[in-house]
Amino acid sequence: MAQVHLTMFLASILAISLIAAASGAIQDSVKISWGEDRAEISENGELLTLKLDQGSGSGFQSNDEYLFAEVSISLKLVAGNSAGTVTAFYLSSIGDEHDEIDFEFLGNASGSPYTVHTNVFDKGVGNREQQFYLWFDPTMDFHTYTILWNKKNIIFSVDGTVIRVYKNNAAKGAGYPSDQPMRVYSSLWNAEDWATQGGKVKTDWSKAPFRAFYRNYIANACVWSAGGTACSSVPTSWMDYEITSQEVSKMKELQKTYMVYNYCEDKNRFGQTMPVECGLALN
Ligand SMILES: *[C@@H]1O[C@H](CO)[C@@H](O)[C@H](O)[C@H]1NC(C)=O
């Protein structure tokens, strides 16, 4: 009898520790890498706070570098008058010809919507911006922002809803980041010269310090090292996940309401030579 109880006890400890690993205390996966005195980790390593004051901002980066990954974070953005502030969550490699996949949240005056700015860089070249409004107030609660980057496509989602897909059309001449390992970075910084309403609305420093909050960093990833990559085996579905045509239709429906800028529709900018991928299907 005692033996049975002990076994059950051990089994439940094991179950609890597995849950803890899966939920990802943020301090186990990232380190504060910029503006150390303006960033802090609290609640037993579960909550990371970035601050921005008149001096400067702050940021963190993932411990690991990935060569393909699905990364998610729960984020609560700067509340109140966040004009001039930018909160970024992105993947990036290093060097002049770097690859990058961006989520950037452009603050706004109180009561005006945040803009979610997305971009994809391949060998140092971006110019693939799409911007969105959200269907909720991102400063009231934590919401989950996910970048899935595999060999087939890059999928940006918010609370599990796909807002953008960038397909690997390298075979048809479109750039695609696929051979440089990337790390996750996040930062809160000041960009009052351009971020809000094109730079017209400046930061209200009387409201500083500004704060953004992070929890639940999750990476389903192939971790890169000089010796090669090691892919987490559970779950593997992200590795070859490709958006379905139903999901593309659903995303296009959502974009009718929430997309505020699409480089693929900016004829003034690109003229006769629109980027190749703009004319190609997403799945
Ligand atoms: C801020 O709000 C204005 C007015 O509602 C809107 O035009 C703009 O797109 C919003 N976002 C930014 C980043 O300026």
The ligand as an SDF file (V2000), in Angstrom:
LIG
                    3D

 14 14  0  0  0  0  0  0  0  0999 V2000
   -2.5260   55.7340  -34.1530 C   0  0  0  0  0  0  0  0  0  0  0  0
   -3.8330   56.2360  -34.2450 O   0  0  0  0  0  0  0  0  0  0  0  0
   -4.0970   56.9240  -35.4490 C   0  0  0  0  0  0  0  0  0  0  0  0
   -5.4600   57.5940  -35.3200 C   0  0  0  0  0  0  0  0  0  0  0  0
   -6.4510   56.6830  -34.9360 O   0  0  0  0  0  0  0  0  0  0  0  0
   -3.9670   55.9680  -36.6190 C   0  0  0  0  0  0  0  0  0  0  0  0
   -4.1650   56.6600  -37.8290 O   0  0  0  0  0  0  0  0  0  0  0  0
   -2.5860   55.3440  -36.6090 C   0  0  0  0  0  0  0  0  0  0  0  0
   -2.5180   54.3450  -37.6130 O   0  0  0  0  0  0  0  0  0  0  0  0
   -2.3290   54.6880  -35.2610 C   0  0  0  0  0  0  0  0  0  0  0  0
   -1.0270   54.0250  -35.1730 N   0  0  0  0  0  0  0  0  0  0  0  0
    0.1540   54.6110  -35.2900 C   0  0  0  0  0  0  0  0  0  0  0  0
    1.3300   53.7560  -35.0620 C   0  0  0  0  0  0  0  0  0  0  0  0
    0.3180   55.7800  -35.5690 O   0  0  0  0  0  0  0  0  0  0  0  0
  1  2  1  0
  1 10  1  0
  2  3  1  0
  3  4  1  0
  3  6  1  0
  4  5  1  0
  6  7  1  0
  6  8  1  0
  8  9  1  0
  8 10  1  0
 10 11  1  0
 11 12  1  0
 12 13  1  0
 12 14  2  0
M  END
$$$$
